């Protein structure tokens, strides 16, 4: 046999490569270092997003679909809430035209009256011990609070004797946050800072599914009927409904069925742990809404799945512009100040992103320091230069530094950041691609946000964020 023949025979005898584990493929697609480039290059992000979607599509689907709310389920939820001490006798749940749920008043309710009061015993928290051991599992594996609450919801969804079964059966079967969109609809956000954040959200959902699935093991995952669709559903429910109550994340049945309305109503946590909703006044048959707070249109879309009408509050709705700045000397200045005060540097929690701002906030928790008066108009620029996200963060950081050391530094960085923000605003206004009209609901949501951002950029209503 000749040399060439022997080589061909050897190659023919090589075993085929082992099949790729679908979880490995998803994890690789969601964690590739190329995503770091994608945060500044939309074309790269689109390609990586498509790769991730192909990997996710190959995951096995084993859980039955969530049916979504019915009229009987809405009635049962209201009855269950009343049976367990919820003060909700003046409201009812109704079906929207799109199949979702709204809260409607059954009588005229005066302004500042409590329209519902949900006792603490009805709040679904991941930190509370449970018969399925989710809380213990979350503590053992150091799960993020959001992931722990999503896993707890998965457990309640498969338990026929769950105390919260009436609530789970009233949750939507899907959500309008970008994690649920077709990747082509997400790509319509190109040019917006929200596009990169939507991509990161999808990557985080995929990575967390791999993490939780492998931590649970095959047997426990089967018991929870946990596949990617079920996990994404639970994450969507938690992402759009979670609230921090008494230091713990919780889902609050009935209360979280209220839709957003600016200045529509406010909530408060009573001394007994109950959550109360007070209205600004509603008539019989009118929808009971609550105010979701001062948030930008992008924040509403990314975390709640809708784009509200333009806010009437000054500064509530701004376009976020990613600004690339060199190293932040102000951060180093604050770090040196903290070292001089011998403030211990608290370690970041496991799996936390290495963001200096969060670390500094922990470091200065016991530092104190003289207050530094800075004009409000300069705070956003100073926040940008420091890497802080907003004016409150900037004010807090400035109060933790000595006046004499920070004054010249803050002025110089504020001026530098202001120029960078103006340049980035002008550049972003030219980044949006021309697209045909959207044909899907999620595509129209993307177009609504882009249209809003273009208008705010034109008017100079922007907030810088270090990229």
C-alpha positions in Angstrom: 0.0 0.0 0.0 1.4 3.4 -1.0 2.0 6.3 1.4 -1.0 8.2 0.1 -3.3 5.2 0.5 -2.2 4.6 4.0 -2.9 8.2 4.9 -6.4 8.0 3.4 -7.1 4.7 5.3 -5.9 6.3 8.6 -8.1 9.4 8.0 -11.1 7.1 7.3 -10.7 5.3 10.6 -10.8 8.5 12.7 -13.9 8.6 14.8 -16.4 11.4 14.2 -16.1 14.4 16.6 -18.3 14.1 19.7 -21.7 15.9 19.5 -21.7 19.4 21.0 -23.6 19.8 24.2 -26.4 22.3 23.5 -25.7 24.0 26.8 -22.1 24.4 25.9 -23.0 26.0 22.6 -25.4 28.5 24.3 -22.8 29.3 26.9 -20.1 29.9 24.3 -22.4 32.1 22.2 -23.4 34.2 25.2 -20.0 34.7 26.6 -17.7 35.1 23.6 -15.2 37.9 24.1 -16.4 39.4 20.8 -19.4 40.7 22.8 -17.0 43.3 24.3 -16.5 44.6 20.7 -20.2 44.4 20.1 -20.9 47.0 22.8 -19.4 49.6 20.4 -20.2 48.0 17.0 -23.8 47.3 16.1 -22.8 45.2 13.0 -20.8 42.8 15.2 -23.6 42.7 17.7 -26.2 41.7 15.1 -24.0 38.8 13.9 -23.4 37.6 17.5 -27.1 37.9 18.3 -28.0 35.7 15.4 -25.4 33.1 16.5 -26.9 33.1 20.0 -30.4 32.6 18.7 -29.3 29.6 16.6 -27.7 28.0 19.6 -30.8 28.7 21.8 -33.1 27.2 19.1 -31.2 23.9 19.4 -32.0 23.5 23.2 -34.6 20.8 23.9 -38.1 22.1 24.8 -39.7 19.9 27.4 -42.0 22.0 29.5 -45.7 22.5 28.6 -46.5 26.1 27.6 -47.8 28.6 30.2 -51.5 29.0 29.3 -51.9 32.6 30.4 -54.8 34.1 32.3 -58.5 33.3 31.8 -61.6 34.9 33.2 -62.0 32.1 35.6 -58.3 32.4 36.7 -58.8 36.1 37.3 -61.9 35.5 39.4 -60.1 32.8 41.4 -57.1 35.1 42.1 -59.4 37.8 43.5 -61.2 35.3 45.7 -57.9 33.8 46.9 -56.5 37.2 47.8 -59.6 38.1 49.8 -59.6 34.7 51.5 -56.1 35.4 52.7 -56.6 38.8 54.1 -56.1 41.1 51.1 -58.3 44.3 51.2 -59.5 44.4 47.6 -63.2 44.5 47.9 -63.6 47.6 45.7 -61.7 46.3 42.6 -62.0 43.5 40.1 -59.8 42.0 37.4 -60.8 42.3 33.8 -59.5 41.2 30.4 -57.8 43.7 28.1 -58.5 43.4 24.3 -55.0 41.9 23.9 -55.8 39.2 26.5 -53.8 40.7 29.3 -55.2 41.8 32.7 -56.2 45.1 34.2 -57.5 46.2 37.6 -60.9 48.0 37.5 -62.7 49.9 40.3 -66.2 48.7 41.2 -67.0 51.9 43.0 -65.9 55.5 43.2 -62.7 55.8 45.2 -61.6 59.2 46.5 -58.1 60.5 46.2 -55.6 59.2 48.7 -57.9 56.3 49.7 -56.3 52.9 49.9 -57.6 50.9 47.0 -55.9 47.6 48.0 -53.8 46.3 50.8 -51.8 43.1 50.2 -50.6 41.4 53.4 -47.0 40.3 53.7 -48.0 36.6 53.8 -49.1 36.9 50.1 -45.7 38.3 49.0 -43.7 35.7 47.1 -40.1 36.0 48.1 -37.1 33.8 47.2 -35.6 34.2 50.6 -38.4 32.5 52.4 -37.8 28.8 53.0 -40.0 26.5 50.9 -40.9 22.8 50.7 -39.0 22.3 47.4 -35.7 23.8 48.9 -35.3 26.6 46.4 -34.3 29.1 49.0 -31.6 26.8 50.4 -30.4 26.0 46.9 -30.1 29.7 46.1 -28.1 30.3 49.2 -25.8 27.3 48.6 -25.1 28.3 45.0 -25.0 32.1 45.8 -27.7 32.9 43.2 -28.4 36.5 42.3 -31.7 37.6 43.9 -33.4 37.9 40.6 -32.4 34.4 39.5 -33.4 33.0 42.9 -36.9 34.6 42.6 -37.2 33.3 39.0 -36.3 29.8 40.2 -38.8 30.0 43.0 -41.5 31.0 40.5 -40.6 27.9 38.4 -41.1 25.7 41.4 -44.5 27.2 42.3 -45.6 26.8 38.7 -45.2 23.0 38.8 -46.6 22.4 42.3 -50.3 21.6 42.2 -50.6 22.4 45.9 -48.7 25.7 45.7 -50.1 28.4 47.9 -49.6 30.9 45.0 -51.1 28.7 42.3 -54.0 31.2 41.7 -51.5 33.9 41.2 -49.2 31.9 38.9 -52.2 31.0 36.7 -53.0 34.7 36.2 -49.5 35.6 35.0 -49.1 36.3 31.2 -47.7 33.5 29.0 -45.2 35.9 27.5 -43.8 39.3 28.0 -42.9 42.2 25.7 -39.4 42.9 27.0 -36.7 42.3 24.3 -35.7 39.0 25.8 -38.9 37.6 24.1 -38.5 39.4 20.8 -37.4 37.8 17.5 -33.8 38.8 17.0 -34.8 40.7 13.8 -37.0 43.0 16.0 -34.2 43.6 18.5 -32.0 44.5 15.5 -34.4 47.4 14.7 -32.9 49.2 17.8 -29.6 49.5 16.1 -28.1 53.0 16.6 -29.7 53.2 20.1 -27.8 52.6 23.3 -30.8 50.3 24.1 -29.7 47.9 21.3 -26.6 46.9 23.1 -28.4 46.6 26.4 -31.1 44.5 24.9 -28.4 42.2 23.5 -26.7 42.0 26.9 -30.1 41.1 28.5 -30.6 38.2 26.1 -27.0 37.0 26.8 -27.6 37.2 30.5 -30.8 35.2 30.2 -29.0 32.5 28.2 -26.0 32.4 30.6 -28.2 32.2 33.7 -30.2 29.3 32.2 -27.0 27.4 31.7 -25.8 28.2 35.2 -29.0 27.2 36.9 -29.5 24.0 34.8 -26.1 22.7 35.5 -26.3 23.6 39.2 -29.6 21.8 39.5 -28.6 18.7 37.6 -30.7 16.7 35.2 -33.1 15.2 37.7 -34.0 18.4 39.5 -34.4 20.2 36.2 -36.9 17.6 35.0 -38.8 17.9 38.3 -39.1 21.6 37.7 -39.9 21.1 34.0 -37.1 23.6 33.5 -36.2 24.3 29.9 -35.2 27.6 28.3 -38.8 28.6 27.5 -39.9 28.1 31.1 -36.8 29.9 32.5 -37.2 32.8 30.1 -40.9 33.1 31.2 -40.0 33.1 34.9 -37.2 35.7 34.2 -39.7 37.8 32.3 -42.3 37.7 35.1 -39.7 38.7 37.7 -38.0 41.4 35.5 -41.3 43.1 34.9 -42.9 42.7 38.3 -40.3 42.4 41.1 -40.1 45.0 43.8 -37.7 45.4 46.8 -39.7 45.2 49.9 -38.0 45.3 53.3 -34.6 44.6 51.6 -35.8 41.5 49.7 -37.1 41.1 46.2 -40.7 40.0 46.0 -43.7 39.4 43.7 -46.9 40.9 45.0 -50.1 39.2 43.7 -52.9 41.4 42.6 -51.0 44.6 43.2 -48.6 43.9 40.3 -51.6 43.5 37.9 -51.9 47.4 37.9 -50.7 49.1 34.8 -48.6 52.3 34.7 -50.1 55.7 34.7 -48.1 58.9 35.4 -49.2 60.4 38.7 -51.9 57.7 38.9 -51.2 56.3 42.4 -48.5 55.6 44.9 -47.7 52.6 47.1 -46.3 52.4 50.6 -45.1 49.6 52.9 -47.2 49.5 56.1 -45.6 48.8 59.5 -47.1 45.2 59.4 -45.3 44.5 56.1 -48.5 44.9 54.0 -48.2 46.8 50.7 -50.8 49.5 50.2 -51.8 51.2 46.9 -53.4 54.6 47.2 -55.2 56.1 44.3 -55.5 59.7 43.0 -59.2 59.1 42.6 -61.0 56.8 40.2 -64.7 56.4 39.2 -66.8 53.3 39.0 -65.6 51.1 36.1 -62.3 53.0 35.6 -59.0 51.3 35.5 -56.9 51.5 38.7 -53.3 52.4 37.7 -50.1 53.0 39.6 -47.1 55.3 38.9 -44.0 53.2 38.0 -41.7 56.1 38.8 -39.4 58.5 36.9 -38.0 56.3 34.2 -36.9 56.9 30.7 -38.7 55.4 27.7 -35.8 53.1 27.2 -35.9 51.9 30.7 -39.7 51.2 30.4 -39.1 49.2 27.2 -36.2 47.2 28.5 -37.6 46.3 31.9 -41.4 46.6 31.5 -42.0 46.0 27.8 -43.8 49.1 26.7 -43.1 52.7 25.6 -45.3 55.1 27.5 -46.4 58.5 26.2 -43.9 61.3 26.7 -43.5 62.2 30.4 -44.7 65.6 31.6 -42.1 65.6 34.3 -38.9 67.6 33.6 -35.9 65.3 33.3 -37.9 62.0 33.7 -37.4 61.0 30.1 -34.0 61.3 28.5 -32.1 59.6 25.7 -29.0 57.8 27.0 -25.8 58.4 25.0 -22.8 56.1 25.4 -19.7 58.2 25.9 -16.2 56.6 25.7 -13.9 58.4 28.1 -10.3 57.5 29.1 -9.4 56.5 32.6 -11.4 58.3 35.3 -9.0 60.2 37.6 -11.9 61.2 39.8 -12.4 57.5 40.6 -8.7 57.2 41.5 -8.9 60.4 43.6 -11.8 59.0 45.6 -10.0 55.7 46.1 -7.0 57.5 47.5 -9.2 59.5 49.8 -10.8 56.4 51.1 -7.4 54.8 51.6 -6.3 57.8 53.6 -9.3 57.4 55.8 -8.3 53.7 56.2 -11.8 52.6 55.0 -11.7 48.8 54.4 -12.3 47.8 50.8 -15.3 45.4 50.8 -14.9 42.6 48.2 -17.4 42.5 45.4 -20.0 39.6 45.6 -19.2 36.5 43.5 -20.1 36.9 39.8 -20.6 40.7 40.1 -19.3 42.7 37.2 -16.1 44.7 38.0 -17.7 48.1 38.2 -15.8 50.6 40.3 -18.8 52.7 41.2 -20.5 49.9 43.1 -17.3 49.1 44.9 -16.8 52.8 45.9 -20.3 53.1 47.2 -19.6 50.1 49.5 -16.3 51.6 50.5 -17.7 54.9 51.5 -20.6 53.5 53.4 -18.8 54.4 56.7 -16.5 57.1 55.5 -18.5 60.3 55.9 -16.8 63.5 54.8 -17.6 67.1 54.2 -20.4 68.0 51.8 -19.3 69.7 48.6 -21.7 72.1 47.0 -21.9 71.7 43.2 -24.5 73.5 40.9 -27.2 71.1 39.9 -26.6 71.8 36.2 -23.0 70.4 36.5 -23.9 67.2 38.3 -24.7 65.1 35.2 -21.3 66.0 33.6 -19.5 65.3 36.8 -21.4 62.0 37.2 -20.3 61.1 33.6 -16.7 61.9 34.3 -16.8 59.9 37.5 -18.5 56.9 35.9 -21.6 57.4 38.0 -25.0 56.8 36.4 -27.0 59.8 37.5 -27.1 63.0 39.6 -27.9 61.3 42.8 -24.8 59.1 42.5 -22.7 62.1 41.6 -23.9 64.0 44.6 -23.2 61.1 46.9 -19.7 60.6 45.6 -18.9 64.3 45.9 -20.0 64.4 49.5 -17.5 61.6 50.3 -14.5 63.6 49.1 -12.7 66.6 50.7 -13.6 70.0 49.2 -10.1 71.2 48.5 -9.0 68.0 46.7 -12.1 67.6 44.6 -13.0 71.1 43.5 -10.4 71.5 40.8 -10.6 67.9 39.7 -14.4 68.0 39.4 -14.4 71.2 37.4 -11.8 69.9 34.9 -13.5 66.5 34.4 -17.0 68.1 34.2 -15.8 70.3 31.3 -14.1 67.4 29.6 -17.2 65.2 30.0 -19.5 68.0 28.7 -17.5 68.2 25.5 -17.5 64.5 25.1 -21.2 64.2 25.7 -21.9 66.9 23.0 -19.8 65.1 20.5 -21.4 61.7 21.3 -24.9 63.2 21.0 -24.2 64.5 17.6 -22.7 61.2 16.5 -25.5 59.1 17.8 -28.1 61.2 16.0 -26.5 59.9 12.7 -26.3 56.3 13.7 -29.9 55.1 13.2 -30.3 53.1 10.0 -33.2 53.7 7.6 -35.7 50.9 7.9 -39.0 50.0 6.3 -42.1 50.1 8.6 -42.2 47.3 11.2 -44.6 44.4 10.6 -44.7 43.0 14.1 -45.8 44.3 17.5 -42.3 44.1 18.9 -40.9 45.8 15.8 -43.3 48.7 16.3 -42.2 48.9 19.9 -38.6 49.2 18.8 -39.5 51.9 16.2 -41.5 53.8 18.9 -38.4 54.0 21.1 -36.1 55.0 18.3 -38.5 57.7 17.2 -38.6 59.0 20.8 -34.9 59.0 21.1 -34.3 60.9 17.8 -36.6 63.6 19.1 -34.8 63.9 22.4 -31.4 64.0 20.7 -32.7 66.7 18.5 -33.8 68.7 21.5 -30.7 67.9 23.5 -32.5 66.0 26.2 -29.8 63.5 26.9 -27.9 61.7 29.7 -24.3 60.5 29.2 -23.3 57.0 30.3 -19.7 55.8 30.2 -19.4 52.9 27.8 
